[in-house]
Amino acid sequence: MAARIAGRRVLHRCRVAFSALLVALLLSLSSALASAGHAASPGSGDLMAQVPPIDEHDLKASDIRLSNNACGVAAATMVLDYYLPQNDPAIHAAISLDAVAKTSDTGPGYVRVQPSGTNTDQLKAGLEQAGPALDGVALTAALKTTDRDHWFDDIKAEVDAKLPVIVFLANGGLINANKFRYGHFIVVSGYTADNSIIYHETYDGAIHDGVAHPMLSNSDFANAWGATLQTAQGWNPPWNFLEVLPPNTPSPLKSNGGGTPAPPAPTATSSPTSTANPAELCRERPEFANAAPAPTIKGPDLGFLPPFPSVPFPPNSLGYFVSSRTDFTYFPIIQTDLYRICSPNISDGGVRDFYAVQMPRAGWIQSATFPYGGDPNRDCGDPYCWNDGGDKYSTRFVSLETVTDLGPVTVYELRLSANGEHAQGQ
C-alpha cells in the first residue's frame, strides 16, 4: 500500500513538473511570437485592394496615340475610384476611364490627354474637377518633390494616412522591362515589412502587390524614381509626385524633410521623348532619309498597307517598301509585300508589346500560321502573326519580324500577305 502511495506521489510530482514545463514552454512560445510580430510589422498592405485596376490602353479614342499615352488619366481614375463613396459593400461601384479622360480641349471629361500625354498641371486640375462631378468627393492635389534621403519616409507617411500617391517616373520603362523610354505615372498604394513598394501599374493594369505581380524592392524603386530623362522639351525630373487629399485632411508630410512643393510644373508627359524632334529621328538614319510616314506607304504594284488600313503604327513611324512576290504553288495564290519600318523613342520590347496590344484592338486575330513561301499551313513560329479572320480563300495576314533596337529608334519589318481575292487586288 505504501509502495502504491509512493508511486502515486511520484506520478503526481511528475505530472506537476510536466504541467509546469508545458506552461513555461507555452509562455516562452507566446513571448517569442509576440517579439517576432513586433520586430517584423506586416507593412501597410494595399490601400487600393478593392479598386479595379486600370490599363491606359483601354481608353476608347479615335487617335491611337491618346490610348498609348493615357497613364495620367489611368492613375487619376484609380485614385478617384479609391475615394468614391460605396453604398453596397457587396458591389464595388467604379469610375470609368473614358468618363475621366478629356481627349479634346472642348470635349467632355476632366483629365486632359494629348498625343504627347498628360502633364502634372493637367492631372492636378482634372483630379480636382472630376471628384465632385463624378459623384465622388472634392479632392485637392499638389505637386511635391522629395529626394533619395526622404522619399520612403514621405511615401510611408502618405500611405499610413491612407492616402495613395500618384508618382511620376522620368522614365517609366525602367520598371517595365525597358519597353519604352518616356515619362510615366503610376499609383503607389502600400509597402511591406521589408519596405518593398506596392503599386498599381497604368501601362498594363497590373497590380504589383506580391501576389498578382511582383513588387519592387526599396532600392529598385528608388533607382527608378531617382532617374532623369532628357526630352525634346527639357529634362524629366526625378522624385516628383502628386499628393491627393480628401476634404478636411491635412498633409501628413513633415515640413523639414522631403515632400516639399515642387518647382513650377515640369514637362512631365507620358509621351515618348528624346533629345531630337521625334519625327526626325528616323530620318537621321540613311535608309529612312526619304521614307514616308508609315500609314501612307505603298508598294509599286499591289502595296498591301493601303488595303490594310487598320494596321497600327507607333507615333512618328516611317517606312518604305522592300519587295513583293506572288506564289502560285498552293491554292489560292498568295501575294506578299515586305516593308521596313522605323519607330522612334521605343525599344524592341516596346514595339513587340505595341503590336501585341494594338493589333487585336484594331480587329486582328492572333494567328498560329503565316503563308511563308506561299504555304498557308506554315507555322508562324512566334506570337507576332495575325490575320483578319477571313476564310481560307480570302484572308489577310500580318507578321512582325527582325525587330532591332538601335538606341533612339527601333527598326523592324512587317510582312503583309493576302490570298484569294485579296491577292488579286479585289
C-alpha positions, 0 to 999 in steps of 0.5 A: 500500500505504501509502495502504491502511495509512493508511486502515486506521489511520484506520478503526481510530482511528475505530472506537476513538473510536466504541467509546469514545463508545458506552461513555461514552454507555452509562455516562452512560445507566446513571448517569442511570437509576440517579439517576432510580430513586433520586430517584423510589422506586416507593412501597410498592405494595399490601400487600393485592394478593392479598386479595379485596376486600370490599363491606359490602353483601354481608353476608347479614342479615335487617335491611337496615340491618346490610348498609348499615352493615357497613364495620367488619366489611368492613375487619376481614375484609380485614385478617384475610384479609391475615394468614391463613396460605396453604398453596397459593400457587396458591389464595388461601384467604379469610375470609368476611364473614358468618363475621366479622360478629356481627349479634346480641349472642348470635349467632355471629361476632366483629365486632359490627354494629348498625343504627347500625354498628360502633364502634372498641371493637367492631372492636378486640375482634372483630379480636382474637377472630376471628384465632385462631378463624378459623384465622388468627393472634392479632392485637392492635389499638389505637386511635391518633390522629395529626394533619395534621403526622404522619399520612403519616409514621405511615401510611408507617411502618405500611405499610413494616412491612407492616402495613395500617391500618384508618382511620376517616373522620368522614365517609366520603362525602367520598371517595365522591362525597358519597353519604352523610354518616356515619362510615366505615372503610376499609383503607389498604394502600400509597402511591406515589412521589408519596405518593398513598394506596392503599386498599381501599374497604368501601362498594363493594369497590373497590380504589383502587390506580391501576389498578382505581380511582383513588387519592387524592392526599396532600392529598385524603386528608388533607382527608378524614381531617382532617374532623369530623362532628357526630352525634346522639351527639357529634362524629366525630373526625378522624385516628383509626385502628386499628393491627393487629399480628401476634404478636411485632411491635412498633409501628413508630410513633415515640413523639414524633410522631403515632400516639399512643393515642387518647382513650377510644373515640369514637362512631365508627359507620358509621351515618348521623348528624346533629345531630337524632334521625334519625327526626325529621328528616323530620318537621321538614319540613311535608309529612312532619309526619304521614307514616308510616314508609315500609314501612307506607304505603298508598294509599286504594284499591289502595296498591301498597307493601303488595303490594310488600313487598320494596321497600327503604327507607333507615333512618328513611324516611317517606312518604305517598301522592300519587295513583293512576290506572288506564289502560285504553288498552293491554292489560292495564290498568295501575294506578299509585300515586305516593308521596313519600318522605323519607330522612334523613342521605343525599344524592341520590347516596346514595339513587340508589346505595341503590336501585341496590344494594338493589333487585336484592338484594331480587329486582328486575330492572333494567328498560329500560321503565316503563308511563308513561301506561299504555304498557308499551313506554315507555322508562324513560329512566334506570337507576332502573326495575325490575320483578319479572320477571313476564310481560307480563300480570302484572308489577310495576314500580318507578321512582325519580324527582325525587330532591332533596337538601335538606341533612339529608334527601333527598326523592324519589318512587317510582312503583309500577305493576302490570298484569294481575292485579296491577292488579286487586288479585289 
